Amino acid sequence: MRIWLVFAAVLGFLSVALGAFGAHGMTDPKAQAWLRTAAEYGLAHVLAALLCGVLLRQGAGAAAGVAAPLFLLGVVVFCGSLAAMAFGAPRWLGAVTPIGGLLFLAGWAMLGWSLLRLEP
């Protein structure tokens, strides 16, 4: 799990950098919007992955350990495809973005399952 948490920190750093670049370094409104969305979703799901690490230490089930990689892979796919398009990648890459969204949804489902199984 430690490697996933380190990966979460790296993705958190990149999310802040993308948001800052979108706000200050991009002039195209569409690219700014893509980077803003990537930064917001990236940070939210990095925090969710970090929460999974805390829950695992508190005795949550293995589902929390599955949720963290799903969140982080979702950040790579969802946020990465938006950022790539903002930096000039072909627009067809937008067809990949929903796969990241599905990874986010699967992560939230696994996190919910692990919370149901957490001892009071």
C-alpha positions in Angstrom: 0.0 0.0 0.0 2.9 2.3 0.6 3.8 2.6 -3.0 0.2 3.6 -3.8 0.3 6.3 -1.1 3.6 7.7 -2.6 2.0 7.6 -6.0 -0.9 9.5 -4.5 1.4 12.2 -3.3 3.1 12.5 -6.7 -0.4 12.8 -8.4 -1.4 15.4 -5.8 1.6 17.4 -6.7 0.9 17.1 -10.4 -2.8 18.0 -9.9 -1.8 21.3 -8.2 0.7 22.0 -11.0 -1.9 21.4 -13.7 -4.4 23.6 -11.9 -1.8 26.4 -11.5 -0.7 26.1 -15.1 -4.3 26.1 -16.3 -5.0 29.3 -14.3 -1.8 31.2 -15.2 -0.2 29.6 -18.3 -3.1 28.8 -20.7 -5.0 31.3 -22.7 -7.4 29.0 -24.5 -10.6 28.8 -22.4 -11.2 25.1 -23.4 -7.7 24.1 -22.3 -8.1 26.1 -19.1 -11.4 24.2 -18.3 -9.8 20.8 -19.0 -6.9 21.5 -16.7 -9.2 22.9 -14.0 -11.4 19.8 -14.2 -8.3 17.5 -14.2 -6.9 19.3 -11.1 -10.2 19.2 -9.2 -10.9 15.5 -9.9 -7.2 14.6 -9.4 -7.0 16.2 -5.9 -10.4 14.8 -4.8 -9.4 11.3 -5.8 -5.9 11.5 -4.4 -7.4 12.4 -1.1 -9.8 9.5 -1.4 -6.8 7.2 -2.0 -5.0 8.6 1.1 -8.2 8.0 3.1 -8.0 4.4 2.0 -4.6 4.1 3.5 -5.8 5.5 6.8 -8.8 3.1 6.8 -6.6 0.1 6.1 -4.6 1.0 9.2 -7.9 1.2 11.2 -8.8 -2.3 10.2 -10.9 -1.8 7.1 -11.3 -4.7 4.8 -9.2 -5.4 1.7 -11.7 -3.5 -0.4 -10.0 -0.3 0.8 -6.8 -1.6 -0.5 -8.4 -2.2 -3.9 -10.1 1.2 -3.9 -6.9 3.2 -3.6 -5.3 1.9 -6.9 -8.7 2.3 -8.7 -8.8 6.0 -7.6 -5.2 6.6 -8.7 -5.5 4.8 -12.0 -8.6 6.8 -12.6 -6.6 10.0 -12.0 -4.0 8.9 -14.5 -6.6 8.0 -17.2 -9.2 10.7 -16.5 -7.0 13.6 -15.6 -4.2 12.5 -17.9 -6.4 12.4 -20.9 -7.8 15.9 -20.2 -4.4 17.3 -19.6 -3.0 15.7 -22.7 -5.8 17.3 -24.8 -5.2 20.7 -23.1 -1.5 20.5 -24.2 -2.5 19.6 -27.8 -3.1 15.9 -28.0 -5.8 14.8 -30.5 -9.4 15.3 -29.4 -10.2 11.6 -29.9 -8.3 11.1 -26.7 -11.4 12.4 -25.0 -13.0 9.0 -25.7 -10.6 7.5 -23.1 -11.6 10.0 -20.4 -14.8 8.1 -19.4 -12.7 5.0 -18.6 -11.1 7.0 -15.9 -14.5 8.0 -14.6 -15.5 4.3 -14.4 -12.3 3.7 -12.4 -13.4 6.5 -10.0 -16.9 4.9 -9.7 -15.4 1.5 -9.0 -13.1 3.0 -6.4 -16.0 4.7 -4.6 -18.0 1.5 -4.6 -15.0 -0.4 -3.1 -14.5 2.3 -0.5 -18.2 2.2 0.4 -18.0 -1.6 0.7 -14.9 -1.3 3.0 -16.7 1.2 5.2 -19.7 -1.1 5.6 -17.3 -3.8 6.8 -15.4 -1.6 9.2 -15.9 -2.6 12.8 -17.6 0.1 15.0 
